[in-house]
Amino acid sequence: MLSLRTKVVLSNMLSCLLAAMAGALVWLTLGDNSLWLAVLLMLAVCYFCSMWLTKRLSDSLQALEIGLLNFKDNDFSVSLHPYGEPQLDALVSLYNQASAKLRSERQFIYQRELMLDKVIQNSPNVMLLVDDSQRVIYANGAARHLFNHGVKVEGMLLPELIAILPEALKTALNSEQEGLFSMGSSSGDSIDENDVETWHISRGRFTQNNQQHHLILLKQLTKELNRQEVAVWKKVIRIISHELNNSVAPIASMVNSGRFLTQHLDNTKLQLIFDTIENRTSHLSQFISHYAQFAKLPLPQKQLIDWSKMTQQLAQQYPFQVLSPLPQIPIKLDAVQLEQVLINLLKNAHESGADADSVALIFEDITHPVAGLLIKVNDQGSGMSSEVLSQALLPFYSTKQSGTGIGLPLCREIIEAHGGRISLQSRPEGGLSVKVWLPAQQS
């Protein structure tokens, strides 16, 4: 099997031989006066023979050149066909393998970028990418909801974007420092300054296409801090409940045994002692069961809510006024747990000293920044001081003489298990407003 180089040399030699034969034939036929014609004929025959004999090589090299130019333009879709020349076919095979490999790698990178973009877009953390001129290059879904009610912000200037934001957030974004800051939570289109949220801001820089880019990350830490705090309380409750149950059960058993052993004695003081111990152990058992309910809250069993039926059932226990239309957004919630939350809130409203007619339930469909339902329980009672408001959702904290400090923390635990949040706010006209926000669940 001759090599490609040998074939090219032989082709050139054959072209020269044919050219020499054609020139010699003309010279011998026409004589010495035709020497110049013979030379021209030799050159022409040599040229055309060389072109014809090397046509396959020229076509294959031209195809490889076009393929490599496509590589340069990031186009890996072109494949070459074999030419019947072993060495050229080997080169074509390597080209096709490289093209297929690059196509596969690009598809893999594309799929990975799609996955990464989906993760970033659905991340609850706010991600913002700006250039040196403070123009927004990229923003994820959380950033669009925080800064512009879910509307695209790419191309906008950061100073214009943050002009209407809360002062604490504006200061954090304008500063070059990283760390924690606090601001009021957002409910619909308003900012509740009484419900403080903790955020963390971090920054990064990198160069892309010879341009400096600045990455800003905002993370909401309030839910995580609350979750860790509640987890600690639950652990404490489980330990205390376990130890108390270990003591209550033997005491109750000893009381029953004492009654049996002393039933023939007619001693009223002894019976009073037994009755007192039995009542206190019973009360302690109920006390433990209330805390155990908070520590062992089951997962929500979500279904569509019949608001008309639920409000009628609530009104049978605690009267109130409905000052808005019933919710229109289809939302799936645990009806039993939600009813428990509203019962607790309505009970607190009636116990606050408010008139029964002043207790109101208000529903508001929210579309921005996230679709959901806002439920308000308003009263005109004595309200709460700022100190009480800051601690009202903590377990064991209560201002009532016979309170257990579990009602509102249980409400918060149920609402957060649904992905929502609860906040308390004093009303300017007097009384308290409890706001419960619940995200809409897609069917």
C-alpha positions in Angstrom: 0.0 0.0 0.0 1.6 3.2 -1.2 1.7 6.2 1.1 0.1 9.5 0.3 3.5 11.2 -0.2 4.6 8.5 -2.6 1.4 8.9 -4.6 1.9 12.6 -4.9 5.5 12.2 -6.1 4.4 9.6 -8.6 1.6 11.8 -9.8 4.0 14.7 -10.4 6.4 12.3 -12.2 3.5 11.0 -14.4 2.4 14.6 -15.2 6.0 15.5 -16.2 6.3 12.4 -18.3 3.0 13.0 -20.2 4.0 16.7 -20.7 7.4 15.6 -22.1 5.8 13.1 -24.5 3.3 15.7 -25.7 6.0 18.3 -26.2 8.3 15.9 -28.0 5.4 14.8 -30.3 4.7 18.4 -31.3 8.4 19.2 -31.8 9.1 16.1 -33.9 6.0 16.8 -36.0 6.3 20.5 -36.6 10.1 20.9 -36.5 12.5 23.2 -34.8 10.3 26.3 -35.4 7.7 24.8 -33.1 9.9 24.6 -30.0 8.2 27.4 -28.2 4.8 25.7 -28.9 6.1 22.4 -27.6 7.3 24.1 -24.4 3.9 25.7 -23.8 2.1 22.4 -24.5 4.4 20.6 -22.0 3.6 23.2 -19.3 -0.2 23.0 -20.0 -0.2 19.2 -20.0 1.8 19.1 -16.8 -0.5 21.6 -15.1 -3.8 20.0 -16.0 -2.5 16.4 -15.3 -1.2 17.5 -11.8 -4.6 19.2 -11.1 -6.5 16.1 -12.1 -4.3 13.7 -10.3 -4.3 15.7 -7.0 -8.0 16.7 -7.1 -9.0 14.2 -4.4 -6.2 15.5 -2.1 -7.2 19.1 -2.8 -10.9 18.4 -2.0 -10.2 16.6 1.2 -7.8 19.3 2.5 -10.4 22.0 1.6 -13.1 20.1 3.5 -10.8 19.8 6.5 -10.1 23.5 6.3 -13.8 24.3 6.2 -14.4 22.0 9.2 -11.7 23.6 11.2 -13.1 27.0 10.4 -16.4 25.7 11.7 -14.6 24.6 14.9 -13.3 28.2 15.2 -16.9 29.5 15.0 -18.1 26.9 17.6 -20.0 24.9 15.0 -19.5 21.2 15.6 -22.3 19.9 13.4 -20.2 19.2 10.3 -19.0 15.7 9.6 -16.7 14.7 6.7 -17.2 11.6 4.4 -14.3 9.2 3.5 -12.4 9.7 0.2 -11.2 6.2 -0.3 -7.6 7.2 0.6 -6.5 5.4 3.7 -4.4 8.2 5.1 -7.0 10.9 4.3 -9.7 8.6 5.6 -7.8 8.2 8.9 -7.5 12.0 9.1 -11.3 12.4 8.4 -12.1 9.8 11.0 -10.1 11.7 13.7 -11.9 14.9 12.6 -15.3 13.3 12.9 -14.4 11.8 16.3 -13.3 15.2 17.5 -16.5 16.8 16.2 -18.7 14.2 17.9 -16.8 14.6 21.2 -17.1 18.4 21.1 -20.8 18.1 20.3 -21.3 15.8 23.3 -19.3 18.1 25.6 -21.2 21.1 24.5 -24.5 19.3 25.0 -23.4 18.2 28.5 -22.3 21.8 29.3 -25.6 23.2 28.0 -27.6 20.7 30.1 -25.5 21.5 33.2 -26.0 25.3 32.6 -29.7 24.7 32.3 -29.8 22.8 35.5 -27.6 25.4 37.3 -29.8 28.2 36.0 -32.9 26.4 37.2 -31.4 25.9 40.6 -30.4 29.6 40.8 -33.7 30.8 39.5 -35.6 28.8 42.1 -33.2 29.6 45.0 -34.7 31.6 47.8 -31.4 33.5 48.1 -31.3 36.8 46.2 -28.6 36.8 43.5 -27.6 40.0 41.6 -24.8 40.4 39.0 -23.7 44.0 38.1 -20.9 45.4 36.0 -18.6 48.3 36.8 -21.2 50.8 35.7 -23.7 49.3 38.2 -25.9 48.0 35.4 -27.6 44.7 36.2 -26.4 41.9 34.1 -28.2 39.0 35.7 -30.8 38.5 38.4 -32.6 35.4 39.6 -36.3 35.0 40.5 -35.9 36.0 44.1 -34.0 39.2 43.1 -36.8 40.2 40.6 -39.4 39.6 43.3 -37.5 41.6 45.9 -36.5 44.5 43.7 -39.2 44.8 41.0 -42.3 42.7 41.9 -41.2 39.8 39.7 -40.5 42.0 36.6 -37.3 41.7 34.7 -34.5 43.9 36.0 -31.6 43.1 33.6 -30.3 46.2 32.0 -31.5 48.5 34.8 -29.1 50.6 36.9 -28.7 49.4 40.5 -29.0 52.9 42.1 -32.4 53.4 40.3 -33.5 49.9 41.2 -32.9 50.3 45.0 -34.3 53.9 45.2 -37.6 52.8 46.6 -36.3 50.0 48.8 -36.3 50.1 52.7 -33.5 52.2 54.0 -31.7 49.3 55.8 -31.6 47.3 52.5 -30.5 50.3 50.5 -27.7 51.0 53.0 -26.5 47.4 52.9 -26.4 47.4 49.0 -24.6 50.8 48.8 -22.0 49.7 51.3 -19.1 47.5 50.2 -19.2 45.5 53.5 -20.5 42.1 54.1 -22.5 40.8 57.2 -25.9 40.8 58.9 -28.6 43.6 58.7 -32.2 43.8 59.7 -35.3 45.3 58.1 -39.1 45.1 58.2 -40.7 42.1 56.4 -42.7 42.6 53.3 -46.5 41.8 53.1 -47.7 42.3 49.6 -46.6 45.7 48.5 -45.9 47.1 52.0 -43.2 46.8 54.5 -44.0 45.9 58.1 -41.4 47.6 60.3 -42.7 45.9 63.4 -41.9 42.4 62.0 -38.1 42.5 61.7 -36.3 40.1 59.5 -32.6 39.3 59.6 -30.6 39.2 56.3 -27.0 38.4 55.3 -25.3 40.1 52.5 -22.1 38.8 50.8 -20.2 40.0 47.7 -17.8 38.7 45.2 -15.8 39.9 42.2 -14.7 38.2 39.0 -13.5 39.0 35.5 -15.4 37.9 32.4 -14.6 39.0 28.8 -12.0 41.4 30.2 -14.7 43.2 32.3 -15.1 43.3 36.1 -18.4 41.9 37.4 -19.7 42.2 41.0 -21.8 39.5 42.5 -24.2 40.4 45.3 -25.9 37.6 47.4 -28.7 38.2 49.9 -29.9 35.5 52.2 -32.9 35.7 54.5 -31.9 34.2 57.8 -35.0 34.8 59.9 -36.7 31.4 59.1 -33.5 29.5 59.6 -32.9 31.2 63.0 -36.5 30.6 64.0 -36.3 27.0 62.9 -33.1 26.4 65.0 -34.7 28.2 67.9 -37.9 26.1 67.7 -35.8 22.9 67.3 -34.0 23.7 70.6 -37.3 24.4 72.4 -38.8 21.1 71.1 -35.8 19.2 72.4 -36.1 20.8 75.8 -39.9 20.1 75.8 -39.3 16.4 74.9 -36.7 16.0 77.7 -38.9 17.8 80.3 -42.1 15.8 79.2 -40.2 12.5 79.4 -38.9 13.3 82.9 -42.3 14.6 84.2 -44.2 11.6 82.7 -41.8 9.3 84.5 -42.7 11.0 87.8 -46.4 11.7 87.2 -47.3 8.1 86.4 -45.9 6.6 89.7 -47.5 9.4 91.7 -51.0 8.7 90.2 -50.5 5.0 90.8 -49.5 5.6 94.4 -52.6 7.8 95.0 -54.9 5.0 93.8 -53.0 2.5 96.0 -53.3 4.9 99.0 -57.1 5.3 98.4 -57.5 1.5 98.3 -55.4 0.9 101.4 -57.2 3.7 103.4 -60.8 3.2 102.2 -61.8 1.7 105.5 -60.6 4.8 107.4 -63.1 7.6 107.7 -60.5 10.5 107.5 -61.7 13.5 105.5 -58.3 15.2 105.7 -56.6 12.1 104.1 -59.2 12.1 101.3 -58.6 15.8 100.8 -54.9 15.1 100.4 -55.5 12.3 97.9 -57.9 14.5 95.9 -55.4 17.4 95.9 -52.6 15.2 94.7 -54.8 13.6 92.0 -56.0 17.0 90.7 -52.5 18.3 90.5 -51.1 15.3 88.7 -54.1 15.4 86.3 -53.4 19.1 85.7 -49.7 18.4 85.2 -50.5 15.6 82.7 -52.7 18.1 80.7 -49.9 20.6 80.9 -47.4 18.1 79.5 -49.8 17.1 76.7 -50.2 20.7 75.5 -46.4 21.1 75.2 -46.1 17.6 73.6 -48.6 18.8 70.9 -46.2 21.6 70.0 -43.1 19.3 70.0 -44.8 16.6 67.9 -46.7 18.6 65.3 -47.6 16.3 62.3 -46.9 17.2 58.7 -49.7 19.2 57.0 -52.3 17.1 55.0 -53.1 19.7 52.4 -56.3 20.0 50.4 -58.5 22.7 48.9 -60.2 24.8 51.7 -64.0 25.4 51.8 -63.7 29.0 53.2 -67.5 29.4 53.7 -67.7 26.3 55.8 -64.6 27.1 57.8 -65.7 30.6 58.7 -69.2 29.3 59.7 -67.5 26.8 62.0 -65.2 29.4 63.5 -68.1 31.8 64.1 -69.9 29.2 66.2 -66.9 29.2 68.7 -65.8 32.9 68.7 -68.0 35.5 66.9 -66.3 37.9 64.5 -67.0 40.0 61.4 -65.7 39.1 57.9 -64.7 42.5 56.4 -63.7 41.2 53.0 -64.7 38.7 50.3 -63.7 35.1 50.9 -60.4 34.1 49.1 -60.5 33.5 45.4 -57.0 32.0 44.9 -57.2 28.2 45.0 -54.9 27.2 47.8 -54.2 23.8 49.5 -53.8 23.8 53.3 -54.3 21.5 56.2 -57.9 22.4 57.2 -57.6 21.1 60.8 -54.3 22.8 61.5 -55.4 26.1 59.9 -58.7 26.0 61.9 -56.6 25.5 65.1 -54.5 28.6 64.2 -57.6 30.8 63.6 -59.3 29.5 66.8 -56.2 30.5 68.8 -56.0 33.9 67.2 -59.7 34.6 67.6 -59.6 33.4 71.2 -56.7 35.8 71.9 -58.6 38.6 70.3 -61.6 38.0 72.5 -59.4 37.7 75.6 -57.7 41.0 74.8 -60.6 43.0 76.2 -62.1 43.8 72.8 -65.8 43.9 72.2 -67.0 40.9 70.3 -68.2 43.1 67.4 -64.8 44.7 67.0 -63.0 41.3 66.2 -62.6 41.1 62.4 -61.3 38.6 59.9 -59.9 40.0 56.6 -58.8 38.0 53.6 -56.5 39.5 50.9 -55.3 37.8 47.7 -51.6 38.6 47.2 -50.0 38.5 43.7 -46.7 40.2 44.3 -44.0 39.5 45.1 -45.2 35.9 45.5 -48.8 34.7 45.0 -50.5 33.8 48.2 -53.2 34.6 50.8 -52.9 37.2 53.6 -55.3 36.6 56.5 -55.6 39.4 59.1 -57.2 39.0 62.6 -57.9 42.5 64.0 -59.2 43.5 67.4 -59.6 46.7 69.4 -58.3 45.3 72.7 -55.5 46.4 74.9 -52.8 45.6 72.3 -49.2 44.7 73.1 -46.2 46.7 74.0 -43.1 46.5 71.8 -41.4 44.3 74.3 -44.3 41.8 74.3 -44.5 41.9 70.5 -40.9 40.9 70.2 -41.3 37.8 72.4 -44.9 36.8 71.8 -44.0 34.0 69.3 -41.5 32.4 71.7 -42.4 29.2 73.4 -43.3 29.5 77.2 -43.7 33.2 77.0 -47.2 34.4 78.1 -48.6 37.6 79.7 -51.7 35.7 80.9 -51.9 34.5 84.4 -53.0 31.0 83.4 -51.3 31.0 80.0 -49.0 28.2 78.9 -47.1 30.2 76.2 -47.8 27.6 73.6 -50.7 29.1 71.6 -48.9 31.6 69.4 -45.7 29.4 69.0 -47.9 26.6 67.8 -49.6 28.9 65.3 -46.2 29.9 64.0 -45.1 26.3 63.8 -48.2 25.4 61.8 -47.9 28.4 59.4 -44.2 27.9 58.8 -44.9 24.2 58.1 -47.1 25.5 55.3 -44.3 27.7 53.9 -45.9 30.9 55.3 -45.2 33.3 58.1 -47.0 35.0 60.9 -46.5 38.5 62.4 -48.0 40.7 65.0 -48.5 44.4 64.8 -50.1 47.1 67.0 -52.9 49.0 65.2 -52.7 52.9 65.2 -56.4 53.0 66.3 -55.7 50.6 69.1 -55.7 46.9 69.4 -53.7 44.2 67.6 -53.5 42.9 64.0 -52.2 39.4 63.5 -51.1 38.8 59.9 -50.8 35.3 58.5 -49.4 34.9 55.0 -49.7 31.6 53.1 -48.2 30.8 49.7 -50.5 29.6 47.0 -50.0 26.0 46.1 -50.2 25.0 42.5 -52.7 22.2 41.8 
